[in-house]
């Protein structure tokens, strides 16, 4: 082995800086979105080289992935995501995958819309049966 780990990022070593286009592809957003996030999240500060080319370090990549998760997975607003990132101990939180056990244990709870979880589980089962 050569002492560094290869990744799926075009053969780059893990921890290598990513250009803005590479990061955009990695997290699935256009490059202009990353530039917008730089104006809204002061923590996101990529290195800028000649020609104003942006290069994201490993910590920038992790932060961009966290911002993406807050905005596009958890549904935060930009302001809400900023607050979540500025809180002490705002490390990325790993969400446990939904399993049959977690759904069964959540049966008496209601989701924010007031629809019982058991009704959603039954709907999911009907959809799964209809698909295949």
Biotite code that builds the C-alpha atoms (Angstrom):
import biotite.structure as struc

atoms = struc.array([
    struc.Atom([0.000, 0.000, 0.000], chain_id="A", res_id=1, res_name="UNK", atom_name="CA", element="C"),
    struc.Atom([1.149, 3.539, -0.640], chain_id="A", res_id=2, res_name="UNK", atom_name="CA", element="C"),
    struc.Atom([0.226, 4.923, 2.796], chain_id="A", res_id=3, res_name="UNK", atom_name="CA", element="C"),
    struc.Atom([-2.981, 6.707, 1.843], chain_id="A", res_id=4, res_name="UNK", atom_name="CA", element="C"),
    struc.Atom([-6.495, 5.534, 1.276], chain_id="A", res_id=5, res_name="UNK", atom_name="CA", element="C"),
    struc.Atom([-8.139, 5.943, -2.121], chain_id="A", res_id=6, res_name="UNK", atom_name="CA", element="C"),
    struc.Atom([-11.747, 7.035, -2.434], chain_id="A", res_id=7, res_name="UNK", atom_name="CA", element="C"),
    struc.Atom([-14.415, 7.221, -5.111], chain_id="A", res_id=8, res_name="UNK", atom_name="CA", element="C"),
    struc.Atom([-13.616, 10.919, -5.711], chain_id="A", res_id=9, res_name="UNK", atom_name="CA", element="C"),
    struc.Atom([-11.704, 10.339, -8.934], chain_id="A", res_id=10, res_name="UNK", atom_name="CA", element="C"),
    struc.Atom([-8.847, 8.547, -7.194], chain_id="A", res_id=11, res_name="UNK", atom_name="CA", element="C"),
    struc.Atom([-8.086, 11.301, -4.669], chain_id="A", res_id=12, res_name="UNK", atom_name="CA", element="C"),
    struc.Atom([-6.705, 10.403, -1.275], chain_id="A", res_id=13, res_name="UNK", atom_name="CA", element="C"),
    struc.Atom([-9.067, 10.749, 1.650], chain_id="A", res_id=14, res_name="UNK", atom_name="CA", element="C"),
    struc.Atom([-8.534, 14.115, 3.262], chain_id="A", res_id=15, res_name="UNK", atom_name="CA", element="C"),
    struc.Atom([-7.498, 15.729, -0.048], chain_id="A", res_id=16, res_name="UNK", atom_name="CA", element="C"),
    struc.Atom([-8.998, 19.127, -0.789], chain_id="A", res_id=17, res_name="UNK", atom_name="CA", element="C"),
    struc.Atom([-11.962, 19.162, -3.145], chain_id="A", res_id=18, res_name="UNK", atom_name="CA", element="C"),
    struc.Atom([-12.705, 21.772, -5.777], chain_id="A", res_id=19, res_name="UNK", atom_name="CA", element="C"),
    struc.Atom([-16.140, 23.359, -5.633], chain_id="A", res_id=20, res_name="UNK", atom_name="CA", element="C"),
    struc.Atom([-17.398, 21.207, -8.518], chain_id="A", res_id=21, res_name="UNK", atom_name="CA", element="C"),
    struc.Atom([-16.205, 18.014, -6.849], chain_id="A", res_id=22, res_name="UNK", atom_name="CA", element="C"),
    struc.Atom([-17.917, 18.919, -3.581], chain_id="A", res_id=23, res_name="UNK", atom_name="CA", element="C"),
    struc.Atom([-21.097, 19.894, -5.429], chain_id="A", res_id=24, res_name="UNK", atom_name="CA", element="C"),
    struc.Atom([-21.225, 16.474, -7.088], chain_id="A", res_id=25, res_name="UNK", atom_name="CA", element="C"),
    struc.Atom([-20.403, 14.719, -3.823], chain_id="A", res_id=26, res_name="UNK", atom_name="CA", element="C"),
    struc.Atom([-23.307, 16.224, -1.881], chain_id="A", res_id=27, res_name="UNK", atom_name="CA", element="C"),
    struc.Atom([-25.672, 16.644, -4.826], chain_id="A", res_id=28, res_name="UNK", atom_name="CA", element="C"),
    struc.Atom([-26.140, 20.417, -5.047], chain_id="A", res_id=29, res_name="UNK", atom_name="CA", element="C"),
    struc.Atom([-25.199, 22.925, -7.758], chain_id="A", res_id=30, res_name="UNK", atom_name="CA", element="C"),
    struc.Atom([-22.038, 24.984, -7.264], chain_id="A", res_id=31, res_name="UNK", atom_name="CA", element="C"),
    struc.Atom([-24.009, 28.213, -6.867], chain_id="A", res_id=32, res_name="UNK", atom_name="CA", element="C"),
    struc.Atom([-25.680, 26.707, -3.795], chain_id="A", res_id=33, res_name="UNK", atom_name="CA", element="C"),
    struc.Atom([-22.272, 26.168, -2.175], chain_id="A", res_id=34, res_name="UNK", atom_name="CA", element="C"),
    struc.Atom([-21.326, 29.768, -2.940], chain_id="A", res_id=35, res_name="UNK", atom_name="CA", element="C"),
    struc.Atom([-24.640, 30.903, -1.411], chain_id="A", res_id=36, res_name="UNK", atom_name="CA", element="C"),
    struc.Atom([-23.990, 28.824, 1.720], chain_id="A", res_id=37, res_name="UNK", atom_name="CA", element="C"),
    struc.Atom([-20.636, 30.600, 2.086], chain_id="A", res_id=38, res_name="UNK", atom_name="CA", element="C"),
    struc.Atom([-22.540, 33.892, 2.409], chain_id="A", res_id=39, res_name="UNK", atom_name="CA", element="C"),
    struc.Atom([-24.990, 32.508, 4.972], chain_id="A", res_id=40, res_name="UNK", atom_name="CA", element="C"),
    struc.Atom([-22.764, 30.236, 7.075], chain_id="A", res_id=41, res_name="UNK", atom_name="CA", element="C"),
    struc.Atom([-19.650, 32.104, 8.240], chain_id="A", res_id=42, res_name="UNK", atom_name="CA", element="C"),
    struc.Atom([-18.076, 28.817, 9.388], chain_id="A", res_id=43, res_name="UNK", atom_name="CA", element="C"),
    struc.Atom([-17.853, 27.636, 5.762], chain_id="A", res_id=44, res_name="UNK", atom_name="CA", element="C"),
    struc.Atom([-14.607, 29.217, 4.540], chain_id="A", res_id=45, res_name="UNK", atom_name="CA", element="C"),
    struc.Atom([-12.904, 27.315, 1.709], chain_id="A", res_id=46, res_name="UNK", atom_name="CA", element="C"),
    struc.Atom([-9.410, 28.238, 0.623], chain_id="A", res_id=47, res_name="UNK", atom_name="CA", element="C"),
    struc.Atom([-9.385, 30.533, -2.391], chain_id="A", res_id=48, res_name="UNK", atom_name="CA", element="C"),
    struc.Atom([-6.448, 30.275, -4.735], chain_id="A", res_id=49, res_name="UNK", atom_name="CA", element="C"),
    struc.Atom([-5.555, 32.210, -7.864], chain_id="A", res_id=50, res_name="UNK", atom_name="CA", element="C"),
    struc.Atom([-8.509, 32.995, -10.050], chain_id="A", res_id=51, res_name="UNK", atom_name="CA", element="C"),
    struc.Atom([-10.727, 32.750, -6.922], chain_id="A", res_id=52, res_name="UNK", atom_name="CA", element="C"),
    struc.Atom([-10.845, 28.970, -7.276], chain_id="A", res_id=53, res_name="UNK", atom_name="CA", element="C"),
    struc.Atom([-12.320, 27.424, -4.149], chain_id="A", res_id=54, res_name="UNK", atom_name="CA", element="C"),
    struc.Atom([-10.802, 24.393, -2.447], chain_id="A", res_id=55, res_name="UNK", atom_name="CA", element="C"),
    struc.Atom([-12.594, 22.705, 0.426], chain_id="A", res_id=56, res_name="UNK", atom_name="CA", element="C"),
    struc.Atom([-10.581, 21.065, 3.222], chain_id="A", res_id=57, res_name="UNK", atom_name="CA", element="C"),
    struc.Atom([-11.855, 17.974, 5.028], chain_id="A", res_id=58, res_name="UNK", atom_name="CA", element="C"),
    struc.Atom([-13.485, 20.083, 7.765], chain_id="A", res_id=59, res_name="UNK", atom_name="CA", element="C"),
    struc.Atom([-15.186, 22.251, 5.101], chain_id="A", res_id=60, res_name="UNK", atom_name="CA", element="C"),
    struc.Atom([-16.492, 19.124, 3.397], chain_id="A", res_id=61, res_name="UNK", atom_name="CA", element="C"),
    struc.Atom([-17.872, 17.811, 6.697], chain_id="A", res_id=62, res_name="UNK", atom_name="CA", element="C"),
    struc.Atom([-19.526, 21.162, 7.403], chain_id="A", res_id=63, res_name="UNK", atom_name="CA", element="C"),
    struc.Atom([-21.066, 21.350, 3.909], chain_id="A", res_id=64, res_name="UNK", atom_name="CA", element="C"),
    struc.Atom([-22.427, 17.819, 4.351], chain_id="A", res_id=65, res_name="UNK", atom_name="CA", element="C"),
    struc.Atom([-23.864, 18.828, 7.745], chain_id="A", res_id=66, res_name="UNK", atom_name="CA", element="C"),
    struc.Atom([-25.480, 21.944, 6.234], chain_id="A", res_id=67, res_name="UNK", atom_name="CA", element="C"),
    struc.Atom([-26.942, 19.837, 3.431], chain_id="A", res_id=68, res_name="UNK", atom_name="CA", element="C"),
    struc.Atom([-28.314, 17.360, 5.971], chain_id="A", res_id=69, res_name="UNK", atom_name="CA", element="C"),
    struc.Atom([-29.909, 20.114, 8.060], chain_id="A", res_id=70, res_name="UNK", atom_name="CA", element="C"),
    struc.Atom([-31.473, 21.872, 5.082], chain_id="A", res_id=71, res_name="UNK", atom_name="CA", element="C"),
    struc.Atom([-32.443, 19.031, 2.749], chain_id="A", res_id=72, res_name="UNK", atom_name="CA", element="C"),
    struc.Atom([-32.928, 16.023, 5.022], chain_id="A", res_id=73, res_name="UNK", atom_name="CA", element="C"),
    struc.Atom([-34.153, 17.513, 8.283], chain_id="A", res_id=74, res_name="UNK", atom_name="CA", element="C"),
    struc.Atom([-35.992, 20.401, 6.616], chain_id="A", res_id=75, res_name="UNK", atom_name="CA", element="C"),
    struc.Atom([-34.426, 23.289, 8.534], chain_id="A", res_id=76, res_name="UNK", atom_name="CA", element="C"),
    struc.Atom([-34.617, 26.813, 7.181], chain_id="A", res_id=77, res_name="UNK", atom_name="CA", element="C"),
    struc.Atom([-31.293, 28.555, 6.560], chain_id="A", res_id=78, res_name="UNK", atom_name="CA", element="C"),
    struc.Atom([-31.762, 30.555, 9.760], chain_id="A", res_id=79, res_name="UNK", atom_name="CA", element="C"),
    struc.Atom([-32.662, 27.411, 11.706], chain_id="A", res_id=80, res_name="UNK", atom_name="CA", element="C"),
    struc.Atom([-29.613, 25.606, 10.353], chain_id="A", res_id=81, res_name="UNK", atom_name="CA", element="C"),
    struc.Atom([-27.413, 28.559, 11.322], chain_id="A", res_id=82, res_name="UNK", atom_name="CA", element="C"),
    struc.Atom([-28.761, 28.417, 14.868], chain_id="A", res_id=83, res_name="UNK", atom_name="CA", element="C"),
    struc.Atom([-28.287, 24.638, 15.031], chain_id="A", res_id=84, res_name="UNK", atom_name="CA", element="C"),
    struc.Atom([-24.676, 24.962, 13.888], chain_id="A", res_id=85, res_name="UNK", atom_name="CA", element="C"),
    struc.Atom([-23.911, 27.795, 16.306], chain_id="A", res_id=86, res_name="UNK", atom_name="CA", element="C"),
    struc.Atom([-25.122, 25.880, 19.371], chain_id="A", res_id=87, res_name="UNK", atom_name="CA", element="C"),
    struc.Atom([-22.391, 24.450, 21.606], chain_id="A", res_id=88, res_name="UNK", atom_name="CA", element="C"),
    struc.Atom([-21.722, 20.819, 20.787], chain_id="A", res_id=89, res_name="UNK", atom_name="CA", element="C"),
    struc.Atom([-23.304, 21.103, 17.345], chain_id="A", res_id=90, res_name="UNK", atom_name="CA", element="C"),
    struc.Atom([-21.501, 18.024, 16.070], chain_id="A", res_id=91, res_name="UNK", atom_name="CA", element="C"),
    struc.Atom([-23.262, 16.063, 13.343], chain_id="A", res_id=92, res_name="UNK", atom_name="CA", element="C"),
    struc.Atom([-25.880, 13.788, 14.788], chain_id="A", res_id=93, res_name="UNK", atom_name="CA", element="C"),
    struc.Atom([-26.249, 10.321, 13.404], chain_id="A", res_id=94, res_name="UNK", atom_name="CA", element="C"),
    struc.Atom([-29.841, 9.358, 12.873], chain_id="A", res_id=95, res_name="UNK", atom_name="CA", element="C"),
    struc.Atom([-30.744, 5.784, 13.632], chain_id="A", res_id=96, res_name="UNK", atom_name="CA", element="C"),
    struc.Atom([-32.245, 3.996, 10.636], chain_id="A", res_id=97, res_name="UNK", atom_name="CA", element="C"),
    struc.Atom([-35.939, 3.222, 10.788], chain_id="A", res_id=98, res_name="UNK", atom_name="CA", element="C"),
    struc.Atom([-36.506, -0.437, 11.476], chain_id="A", res_id=99, res_name="UNK", atom_name="CA", element="C"),
    struc.Atom([-39.573, -2.507, 12.251], chain_id="A", res_id=100, res_name="UNK", atom_name="CA", element="C"),
    struc.Atom([-38.639, -2.341, 15.952], chain_id="A", res_id=101, res_name="UNK", atom_name="CA", element="C"),
    struc.Atom([-38.372, 1.457, 16.015], chain_id="A", res_id=102, res_name="UNK", atom_name="CA", element="C"),
    struc.Atom([-41.671, 1.788, 14.147], chain_id="A", res_id=103, res_name="UNK", atom_name="CA", element="C"),
    struc.Atom([-43.386, -0.645, 16.513], chain_id="A", res_id=104, res_name="UNK", atom_name="CA", element="C"),
    struc.Atom([-42.038, 1.162, 19.580], chain_id="A", res_id=105, res_name="UNK", atom_name="CA", element="C"),
    struc.Atom([-43.329, 4.462, 18.176], chain_id="A", res_id=106, res_name="UNK", atom_name="CA", element="C"),
    struc.Atom([-46.847, 3.141, 17.568], chain_id="A", res_id=107, res_name="UNK", atom_name="CA", element="C"),
    struc.Atom([-48.589, 5.113, 20.339], chain_id="A", res_id=108, res_name="UNK", atom_name="CA", element="C"),
    struc.Atom([-46.980, 8.370, 19.220], chain_id="A", res_id=109, res_name="UNK", atom_name="CA", element="C"),
    struc.Atom([-48.450, 10.796, 16.714], chain_id="A", res_id=110, res_name="UNK", atom_name="CA", element="C"),
    struc.Atom([-46.520, 12.655, 14.059], chain_id="A", res_id=111, res_name="UNK", atom_name="CA", element="C"),
    struc.Atom([-46.669, 16.453, 13.815], chain_id="A", res_id=112, res_name="UNK", atom_name="CA", element="C"),
    struc.Atom([-49.647, 16.332, 11.445], chain_id="A", res_id=113, res_name="UNK", atom_name="CA", element="C"),
    struc.Atom([-51.758, 14.442, 13.961], chain_id="A", res_id=114, res_name="UNK", atom_name="CA", element="C"),
    struc.Atom([-51.920, 11.274, 11.858], chain_id="A", res_id=115, res_name="UNK", atom_name="CA", element="C"),
    struc.Atom([-51.389, 8.181, 14.029], chain_id="A", res_id=116, res_name="UNK", atom_name="CA", element="C"),
    struc.Atom([-48.138, 6.398, 13.307], chain_id="A", res_id=117, res_name="UNK", atom_name="CA", element="C"),
    struc.Atom([-49.948, 3.083, 13.035], chain_id="A", res_id=118, res_name="UNK", atom_name="CA", element="C"),
    struc.Atom([-52.002, 4.495, 10.141], chain_id="A", res_id=119, res_name="UNK", atom_name="CA", element="C"),
    struc.Atom([-48.798, 5.520, 8.391], chain_id="A", res_id=120, res_name="UNK", atom_name="CA", element="C"),
    struc.Atom([-47.285, 2.078, 8.982], chain_id="A", res_id=121, res_name="UNK", atom_name="CA", element="C"),
    struc.Atom([-50.421, 0.430, 7.531], chain_id="A", res_id=122, res_name="UNK", atom_name="CA", element="C"),
    struc.Atom([-50.245, 2.730, 4.502], chain_id="A", res_id=123, res_name="UNK", atom_name="CA", element="C"),
    struc.Atom([-46.577, 1.860, 4.041], chain_id="A", res_id=124, res_name="UNK", atom_name="CA", element="C"),
    struc.Atom([-47.414, -1.844, 4.117], chain_id="A", res_id=125, res_name="UNK", atom_name="CA", element="C"),
    struc.Atom([-50.191, -1.406, 1.538], chain_id="A", res_id=126, res_name="UNK", atom_name="CA", element="C"),
    struc.Atom([-47.852, 0.551, -0.753], chain_id="A", res_id=127, res_name="UNK", atom_name="CA", element="C"),
    struc.Atom([-45.114, -2.053, -0.392], chain_id="A", res_id=128, res_name="UNK", atom_name="CA", element="C"),
    struc.Atom([-47.601, -4.816, -1.247], chain_id="A", res_id=129, res_name="UNK", atom_name="CA", element="C"),
    struc.Atom([-48.834, -2.897, -4.298], chain_id="A", res_id=130, res_name="UNK", atom_name="CA", element="C"),
    struc.Atom([-45.316, -2.285, -5.600], chain_id="A", res_id=131, res_name="UNK", atom_name="CA", element="C"),
    struc.Atom([-44.125, -5.775, -5.448], chain_id="A", res_id=132, res_name="UNK", atom_name="CA", element="C"),
])
